[in-house]
Amino acid sequence: MSSYPYPIKIRAVWWREEDKSICWINTKELPFKEEIICSSDPGRVAKAIIEMEIRGAPAIGVAAALAVASYANKVKTRDIDSFYREVDSAINILWNTRPTAHNLFWALRRMRKKLHEAVEKGVSIDEVVQILENEAKHIMDEDIRANIGLGEYGAELVPDNSTILTHCNAGALATAAFGTAEGIMRVAWYKGKKIKVIATETRPVLQGARLTVWELVKEGIPVTLITDNMAGYVIRKGLVDLVIVGADRITSEGYVVNKIGTYMIALAAKRKGIPFYVAAPTSTIDLESTINDIVIEERNPDEVRKVLGKPITLPDVPALNYAFDITDPDLVTAIITEKGVVKPPYRENLPKILKNN
Ligand SMILES: CSC[C@H]1O[C@H](OP(=O)(O)O)[C@H](O)[C@@H]1O
């Protein structure tokens, strides 16, 4: 069991050694029910990602990697070509779950590369299985260490006695553990800074009300819940000292793709002149992409027409359900990663930070 400099109290996804399966806490049921599910079936894990039992850019990537490794452990064939095809098809099933978060594709590319290299080398199936398991565990451990690392950098930017506004959930429930935006909050809190948090509910899936509140209450970090449409006013009223959010993808120019509603908060922060920070491991940064490559997931309109499954409008009214939006680089004060804090110009400085060891 790896050791970390801070307590790891909550994990979104993890590896169960006894049966080499992937386990996750079903975030769809929180905070009202804590349900743990374990599986080695890539189809079941894909369903969990699509239906947001597992959600959050880093958690999705880690889950996909663990699912590939878990499935590889269960493949029965002793023919290497059939084995390769079966594991590669599992990668494809997971690849086609949600289109926006870069971490999913970053993790699956790592797994596919390990699979291809091992098979090319002609190692045994048992050795390929072990290589895939090791890689998936590295991806999981790297995520936790990255969150702690960016948490340390970010906490330096958090004034004592400050109020942080956050949107959605970029916490332990969105990562292998510790969280990104919430990782900064945890380190600041553990280091004795008297922070308070304002969390937006985050319609339509309510990650803020259901997940961020649950995480911060468990940590003993003071949190106040607001509706999404209250964010502008509380910023204007001077109740917020800084904004910290997560990210699902950051392009080469520094465009930040994050939960729908992030852009409006960034505009309000700019207008008020308070810092707007984006916390993200480097696995979220996609230097191959530009704003034109971004795919914004559109989810089932029923998520908008209902709250926790209860209709709030007429059943067939047309509804838009964009799951993410795009925040322009000039609205982002800094991008906080495990390799350091990136300041503008992002097009120039993002590649530099990725080269840092
Ligand atoms: C640590 S990044 C989490 C990121 O992912 C969330 O999206 P979703 O809940 O739809 O997976 C949201 O954009 C968070 O900022």
The ligand as a Gaussian input file, in Angstrom:
#p B3LYP/6-31G(d) Opt

LIG

0 1
 C      -10.986000      16.678000     -10.987000
 S      -11.715000      17.217000     -12.403000
 C      -13.387000      16.872000     -12.182000
 C      -14.201000      17.519000     -13.283000
 O      -15.039000      16.525000     -13.882000
 C      -16.373000      16.905000     -13.667000
 O      -17.223000      16.523000     -14.690000
 P      -18.183000      15.234000     -14.503000
 O      -18.705000      15.262000     -13.093000
 O      -19.248000      15.438000     -15.560000
 O      -17.319000      14.025000     -14.800000
 C      -16.297000      18.412000     -13.576000
 O      -16.118000      19.005000     -14.840000
 C      -15.099000      18.559000     -12.696000
 O      -14.511000      19.826000     -12.677000

